Amino acid sequence: MSEPLVIVGNGMAAARLVGELTACAPGRYAITVIGEEPSLAYNRVLLSSLLAREITETDLELKPRAWWEERRVNLLCGRQAISIEPRARVVRLRGGARVPYAKLVLATGSDPIRLPLPGADLAGVLTFRTCTDVAAMLARASTKLRTVVIGGGLLGLEAAYGLRMAGAAVKVVHLMDRLMERQLDVRAAAMLKSSLQELGIDVLLKAESVAVQGRRKVGGLRLADGRVLDCDLLVMAAGIRPRAGLARLAELKVERGIVVDDRMQTSAPDIYAIGECAEHRGICYGLVEPAYEQACVVARHLAGEAACYEGSLLATNLKVSGMGVFSAGDFLGAPGTEPIVLSDPAHGIYRKLVVKEGRVAGAVLLGDTVDALWYLDLIRSGAPISDVREGLVFGRAFCTTSGAACGQLQAEAA
């Protein structure tokens, strides 16, 4: 008889877990997936494309309904889990329903951070996290819409790009001295800023937001230096916070996120956490790849295999505002490292490799990211690069030619 497995959360981590588990242990578990949103699991990375009207909501779906039905998954979409009873092994839903489990996986993701600014509760102040958020923005989008986005990280820039492509006039306000400071160095961030400005997106750096102005609806954003940015729509995209409320109520160990061990198990037996809600060895990963790696570990563990999660190499590989961006490892360059740089601002191309002890320790690519996965493999494997070092920054194709040809290539050493 199949054991009841309940997954709370119907996002990218949950979908990967179902796929992995039904592949390695078919029929072992009767799986129920509980998700607050009414839709099937979808790809949040593509929300900006939905906002830009480049794709439809159907294009966001990770798997069609038939895929879930083939795996006999009981999908409870549009249902909210309000509590967990670890002793009774039951998840309670709003409305009174109780869902029993033998194993429970929390994949609740994150909530967008809503800055506690005066006026933040005015109409027209939104976050950028769900299809519902996108629908609210599109309902307002027009060529006359004046929009301010707070946050120059990944989420903020994706929101800005989507709104600009939808026709809005957009300003990005960022507290730090450069965009995407967690993923880009100074030169790459400057090039990204230039590309955004070419799209018609204004960028204000070192700009601190202090209050939202307006009466019944938003009318502007006041900055610490006294400037007021007029706007009809204000999007807060200043980060995310692990969604750990259910775990706290159940008295599981929670610090920044839901604390898990190397099997992704929480402080309670047979309860696991994966994805953005989980905290492993003091780290909460806000990226998709670590969530997928964690899902694979839990799937193998639930299938009876030996599996441990030892952490993930932080890497970003996607398009930001239409421009390819990749960064991984020590891309800033700690003491004792050496940068190798190829920079071509006229064509929007920037490559920086950080080398330590004859191995690639980190990388930043902007514009042309075709070799991103190759560089990532070099970082992960720690393979020596002495034979191809001179041509390394030019990409894999150059380094698979003869050693003599690679030796003739020269890169700018920054």
C-alpha positions as CSV (number, residue, x, y, z in Angstrom):
1,M,0.0,0.0,0.0
2,S,1.3,3.4,-0.9
3,E,2.4,5.8,1.8
4,P,0.7,9.2,1.9
5,L,3.2,11.9,1.0
6,V,2.1,15.5,1.3
7,I,3.9,18.4,-0.3
8,V,2.9,21.9,0.8
9,G,3.7,24.3,-2.0
10,N,3.1,23.9,-5.7
11,G,6.1,25.7,-7.2
12,M,9.2,24.7,-9.1
13,A,10.8,22.8,-6.2
14,A,7.6,20.7,-5.7
15,A,7.3,19.9,-9.4
16,R,10.9,18.7,-9.5
17,L,10.4,16.6,-6.4
18,V,7.3,14.9,-7.9
19,G,9.2,14.2,-11.1
20,E,12.2,12.7,-9.4
21,L,10.3,10.7,-6.8
22,T,7.9,9.1,-9.3
23,A,10.8,8.2,-11.5
24,C,13.0,6.5,-8.8
25,A,10.2,5.1,-6.6
26,P,7.1,4.7,-8.8
27,G,3.9,3.8,-6.9
28,R,5.6,3.9,-3.4
29,Y,3.9,7.1,-2.4
30,A,0.4,8.4,-2.7
31,I,1.3,12.1,-3.4
32,T,-0.9,15.1,-2.5
33,V,0.3,18.6,-3.5
34,I,-1.2,21.6,-1.8
35,G,-0.9,25.0,-3.4
36,E,-2.4,28.3,-2.6
37,E,-2.4,29.6,-6.1
38,P,-5.2,28.3,-8.3
39,S,-2.9,27.4,-11.3
40,L,-0.6,24.5,-11.9
41,A,3.0,24.8,-11.0
42,Y,4.7,27.4,-13.2
43,N,8.1,28.9,-14.0
44,R,8.5,32.1,-11.9
45,V,11.7,32.9,-13.9
46,L,9.5,33.7,-16.9
47,L,7.1,36.2,-15.1
48,S,8.9,39.1,-16.7
49,S,8.2,37.6,-20.2
50,L,4.5,37.3,-19.2
51,L,4.5,40.9,-18.1
52,A,6.2,41.9,-21.4
53,R,3.4,40.0,-23.2
54,E,6.0,37.8,-24.9
55,I,4.3,34.6,-23.6
56,T,1.0,33.5,-22.2
57,E,0.2,32.0,-18.8
58,T,-0.1,28.6,-20.4
59,D,3.5,28.9,-21.6
60,L,4.6,29.3,-17.9
61,E,3.3,25.9,-16.9
62,L,6.1,23.5,-15.9
63,K,4.0,20.4,-16.7
64,P,0.5,20.0,-18.2
65,R,-2.3,18.6,-16.1
66,A,-2.0,15.2,-17.9
67,W,1.5,14.9,-16.5
68,W,0.2,15.1,-12.9
69,E,-2.7,12.8,-13.7
70,E,-0.3,10.1,-15.1
71,R,1.6,10.1,-11.8
72,R,-1.7,10.0,-9.9
73,V,-0.9,13.1,-7.9
74,N,-3.8,14.6,-6.0
75,L,-3.5,18.3,-6.8
76,L,-5.2,20.7,-4.3
77,C,-4.8,24.0,-6.1
78,G,-6.2,27.2,-4.6
79,R,-6.1,25.6,-1.1
80,Q,-4.2,27.1,1.8
81,A,-2.5,25.0,4.5
82,I,-3.0,26.8,7.8
83,S,-1.3,24.4,10.3
84,I,0.7,21.2,10.7
85,E,0.1,18.7,13.5
86,P,3.4,16.7,13.7
87,R,2.1,14.3,16.4
88,A,-1.1,13.5,14.5
89,R,0.7,13.7,11.2
90,V,-1.9,15.9,9.7
91,V,-2.0,19.1,7.6
92,R,-5.0,21.3,8.2
93,L,-6.4,23.4,5.4
94,R,-8.5,26.6,5.5
95,G,-12.1,25.5,5.5
96,G,-11.5,22.6,7.9
97,A,-10.2,19.8,5.8
98,R,-7.4,17.6,7.2
99,V,-4.9,15.9,5.0
100,P,-3.0,13.0,6.7
101,Y,0.6,12.2,5.9
102,A,3.4,9.7,6.6
103,K,6.0,12.0,5.1
104,L,5.7,15.7,4.6
105,V,7.7,18.1,2.5
106,L,7.5,21.9,2.9
107,A,8.2,23.7,-0.4
108,T,6.5,26.9,0.5
109,G,9.0,29.2,-1.2
110,S,9.3,32.9,-0.2
111,D,7.3,36.0,0.3
112,P,8.3,39.3,-1.3
113,I,9.7,41.8,1.1
114,R,7.3,44.8,1.4
115,L,9.2,47.7,2.7
116,P,7.7,49.3,5.8
117,L,7.5,52.8,4.3
118,P,4.9,55.3,5.2
119,G,2.1,55.1,2.6
120,A,3.1,51.5,1.5
121,D,-0.5,50.4,1.9
122,L,-1.8,52.9,-0.8
123,A,-3.5,51.5,-3.9
124,G,-1.1,51.0,-6.7
125,V,1.8,49.7,-4.5
126,L,2.5,46.2,-5.7
127,T,5.0,43.4,-5.4
128,F,6.4,41.2,-8.2
129,R,6.1,37.5,-7.3
130,T,3.1,35.8,-8.8
131,C,0.9,35.6,-11.8
132,T,-1.7,37.6,-9.8
133,D,0.9,40.4,-9.4
134,V,1.6,40.4,-13.1
135,A,-2.2,40.5,-13.9
136,A,-2.5,43.6,-11.6
137,M,0.4,45.3,-13.4
138,L,-1.0,44.5,-16.9
139,A,-4.4,45.9,-15.9
140,R,-2.7,49.2,-15.4
141,A,0.0,49.1,-18.1
142,S,-0.2,51.8,-20.8
143,T,2.1,54.2,-22.5
144,K,1.1,56.8,-20.0
145,L,1.8,54.7,-16.9
146,R,4.6,56.2,-14.8
147,T,6.2,53.4,-12.9
148,V,8.9,53.3,-10.2
149,V,10.5,50.0,-9.2
150,I,12.3,49.8,-5.9
151,G,15.1,47.3,-6.2
152,G,17.9,46.9,-8.7
153,G,18.4,43.1,-8.1
154,L,17.2,40.4,-10.3
155,L,13.5,40.7,-9.4
156,G,13.4,44.5,-9.7
157,L,15.1,44.5,-13.1
158,E,12.8,41.8,-14.4
159,A,9.8,43.8,-13.3
160,A,11.2,46.9,-14.9
161,Y,11.9,45.2,-18.2
162,G,8.5,43.6,-18.4
163,L,6.7,46.9,-17.6
164,R,8.9,48.8,-20.1
165,M,8.1,46.2,-22.8
166,A,4.4,46.6,-21.9
167,G,4.7,50.3,-22.7
168,A,5.2,52.0,-19.3
169,A,7.7,54.7,-18.4
170,V,10.0,53.1,-15.8
171,K,12.4,54.3,-13.2
172,V,14.5,51.8,-11.1
173,V,15.5,53.0,-7.6
174,H,18.4,51.0,-6.0
175,L,20.0,51.6,-2.6
176,M,23.4,50.1,-3.6
177,D,26.1,51.6,-5.8
178,R,25.6,49.1,-8.6
179,L,22.9,46.9,-10.0
180,M,22.8,43.2,-9.1
181,E,25.6,43.6,-6.7
182,R,25.3,39.9,-5.6
183,Q,25.9,38.7,-9.1
184,L,27.9,41.3,-11.0
185,D,31.1,43.2,-10.5
186,V,31.4,47.0,-11.1
187,R,32.2,46.8,-14.8
188,A,29.5,44.3,-15.7
189,A,26.9,46.2,-13.6
190,A,27.8,49.5,-15.4
191,M,27.3,47.8,-18.8
192,L,23.9,46.4,-17.7
193,K,22.9,49.8,-16.5
194,S,23.8,51.2,-20.0
195,S,21.7,48.5,-21.7
196,L,18.7,49.3,-19.5
197,Q,19.0,53.0,-20.3
198,E,19.1,52.2,-24.0
199,L,15.7,50.5,-23.5
200,G,14.4,53.6,-21.9
201,I,14.6,52.5,-18.3
202,D,16.0,55.2,-16.0
203,V,18.3,53.9,-13.2
204,L,18.9,55.8,-9.9
205,L,21.7,54.3,-7.8
206,K,22.5,55.1,-4.1
207,A,18.9,56.1,-3.8
208,E,17.2,55.5,-0.5
209,S,13.4,55.3,-0.5
210,V,11.8,56.9,2.6
211,A,8.0,57.3,1.9
212,V,5.2,56.7,-0.6
213,Q,3.2,59.8,-1.3
214,G,-0.4,60.0,-2.3
215,R,-3.9,60.1,-0.7
216,R,-6.0,57.1,-1.7
217,K,-3.6,55.9,-4.3
218,V,0.1,56.2,-5.0
219,G,1.3,59.4,-6.5
220,G,5.1,59.4,-5.9
221,L,8.1,58.0,-4.1
222,R,10.1,60.3,-1.9
223,L,13.8,59.7,-1.6
224,A,16.2,60.5,1.3
225,D,17.7,63.4,-0.6
226,G,14.4,65.1,-1.0
227,R,13.6,64.2,-4.5
228,V,10.1,63.0,-5.3
229,L,9.6,60.6,-8.2
230,D,6.1,60.9,-9.6
231,C,4.4,57.6,-10.3
232,D,1.1,55.9,-10.9
233,L,2.4,52.5,-10.0
234,L,5.1,51.5,-7.5
235,V,6.6,48.0,-7.5
236,M,8.5,46.8,-4.5
237,A,11.1,44.2,-5.6
238,A,13.6,44.6,-2.8
239,G,14.1,40.9,-2.1
240,I,12.4,37.9,-0.7
241,R,11.9,36.3,2.7
242,P,11.7,32.5,3.4
243,R,8.1,31.5,4.0
244,A,8.4,29.7,7.3
245,G,5.1,30.5,9.1
246,L,3.7,27.0,9.0
247,A,7.0,25.6,10.4
248,R,7.0,28.1,13.3
249,L,3.4,27.3,14.2
250,A,4.4,23.6,14.3
251,E,7.4,24.5,16.5
252,L,9.9,23.3,14.0
253,K,13.4,24.9,14.3
254,V,13.3,28.1,12.3
255,E,16.0,30.7,12.0
256,R,16.0,32.7,8.8
257,G,14.4,29.8,7.1
258,I,13.3,26.3,8.1
259,V,16.4,24.6,9.4
260,V,17.3,21.3,7.7
261,D,20.1,18.8,7.9
262,D,22.0,17.2,5.0
263,R,19.0,15.0,4.2
264,M,16.9,18.1,4.1
265,Q,15.0,16.9,7.2
266,T,13.7,19.4,9.6
267,S,13.8,19.2,13.4
268,A,10.7,17.0,13.3
269,P,10.9,13.4,12.1
270,D,9.6,12.7,8.5
271,I,9.1,16.4,7.8
272,Y,11.4,17.9,5.1
273,A,11.9,21.3,3.6
274,I,13.3,22.3,0.2
275,G,13.8,25.4,-1.9
276,E,13.6,29.0,-0.8
277,C,12.0,28.2,2.5
278,A,14.8,25.9,3.7
279,E,17.9,26.9,5.5
280,H,20.8,24.5,5.1
281,R,24.1,25.1,7.0
282,G,23.1,28.7,7.6
283,I,22.3,29.4,4.0
284,C,18.9,30.2,2.4
285,Y,19.2,29.8,-1.4
286,G,17.0,32.1,-3.4
287,L,17.8,30.4,-6.7
288,V,16.2,27.6,-8.7
289,E,19.2,25.2,-9.2
290,P,19.8,24.7,-5.4
291,A,16.0,23.9,-5.0
292,Y,16.3,21.3,-7.8
293,E,19.4,19.8,-6.2
294,Q,17.6,19.6,-2.8
295,A,14.5,18.0,-4.4
296,C,16.7,15.3,-6.0
297,V,18.3,14.5,-2.6
298,V,14.9,14.3,-0.9
299,A,13.5,12.1,-3.7
300,R,16.4,9.7,-3.4
301,H,16.2,9.6,0.4
302,L,12.4,8.9,0.3
303,A,13.1,6.2,-2.2
304,G,15.4,4.5,0.3
305,E,18.7,5.5,-1.2
306,A,21.7,7.1,0.6
307,A,21.6,10.8,-0.3
308,C,23.1,13.9,1.3
309,Y,23.0,17.6,0.3
310,E,26.3,19.4,0.9
311,G,25.3,22.8,-0.4
312,S,25.3,24.4,-3.8
313,L,27.7,26.5,-5.7
314,L,26.0,29.9,-6.2
315,A,25.4,30.5,-9.8
316,T,23.1,32.7,-11.9
317,N,22.5,31.9,-15.6
318,L,19.6,33.7,-17.2
319,K,18.5,36.7,-19.2
320,V,18.0,40.0,-17.3
321,S,16.1,42.6,-19.2
322,G,16.8,40.7,-22.4
323,M,20.6,40.5,-21.8
324,G,22.3,37.2,-20.9
325,V,23.9,37.3,-17.4
326,F,26.0,34.6,-15.8
327,S,28.0,34.6,-12.6
328,A,29.3,31.9,-10.4
329,G,31.8,31.3,-7.6
330,D,34.2,34.0,-6.4
331,F,33.4,36.4,-9.3
332,L,34.7,39.4,-7.4
333,G,38.2,37.9,-6.7
334,A,39.5,37.3,-3.2
335,P,43.1,38.1,-2.3
336,G,45.4,35.6,-4.0
337,T,43.3,35.4,-7.2
338,E,44.0,36.8,-10.7
339,P,41.3,38.2,-13.1
340,I,41.3,37.6,-16.8
341,V,39.0,40.0,-18.6
342,L,37.6,40.4,-22.1
343,S,35.6,43.6,-22.5
344,D,33.8,44.8,-25.6
345,P,31.2,47.5,-24.5
346,A,30.4,48.4,-28.1
347,H,28.9,44.9,-28.6
348,G,27.6,44.5,-25.0
349,I,30.0,41.7,-24.2
350,Y,32.0,41.3,-21.0
351,R,33.8,38.3,-19.6
352,K,35.7,38.0,-16.4
353,L,37.3,34.8,-15.1
354,V,38.9,34.7,-11.7
355,V,41.8,32.3,-11.5
356,K,43.3,30.8,-8.3
357,E,46.2,28.4,-8.2
358,G,45.8,27.4,-11.9
359,R,42.0,26.8,-11.6
360,V,38.9,28.8,-12.3
361,A,37.4,30.1,-9.1
362,G,34.7,32.3,-10.4
363,A,33.3,34.0,-13.5
364,V,31.1,36.8,-14.7
365,L,29.6,36.9,-18.3
366,L,27.4,39.6,-19.7
367,G,25.9,39.6,-23.2
368,D,27.4,36.4,-24.7
369,T,26.8,33.6,-22.2
370,V,27.1,30.6,-24.6
371,D,30.0,29.2,-22.6
372,A,28.4,29.7,-19.2
373,L,27.9,26.0,-18.4
374,W,31.4,25.1,-19.5
375,Y,32.9,27.7,-17.1
376,L,30.5,26.4,-14.4
377,D,31.8,22.9,-14.9
378,L,35.4,24.2,-14.6
379,I,34.6,25.9,-11.4
380,R,32.8,22.9,-9.9
381,S,35.4,20.3,-11.0
382,G,38.5,22.4,-10.1
383,A,40.2,21.1,-13.2
384,P,43.6,22.7,-14.0
385,I,43.6,25.1,-16.9
386,S,47.3,25.5,-17.6
387,D,47.0,24.0,-21.1
388,V,44.2,26.4,-22.2
389,R,44.7,29.4,-20.0
390,E,45.7,31.9,-22.7
391,G,42.5,31.2,-24.7
392,L,40.2,30.5,-21.8
393,V,38.4,33.8,-21.8
394,F,37.5,33.4,-25.5
395,G,35.5,30.3,-24.8
396,R,35.4,26.6,-25.3
397,A,35.6,26.6,-29.1
398,F,39.0,28.3,-28.9
399,C,40.3,25.9,-26.3
400,T,39.3,22.8,-28.2
401,T,41.6,23.9,-31.1
402,S,45.3,23.0,-31.1
403,G,47.4,24.1,-28.2
404,A,49.5,26.2,-30.5
405,A,46.4,28.2,-31.6
406,C,45.4,28.7,-28.0
407,G,48.8,29.9,-27.1
408,Q,48.6,32.7,-29.7
409,L,45.5,34.2,-28.2
410,Q,46.0,37.1,-25.8
411,A,43.5,38.4,-23.2
412,E,43.4,41.6,-21.3
413,A,44.6,41.1,-17.8
414,A,42.8,43.6,-15.6
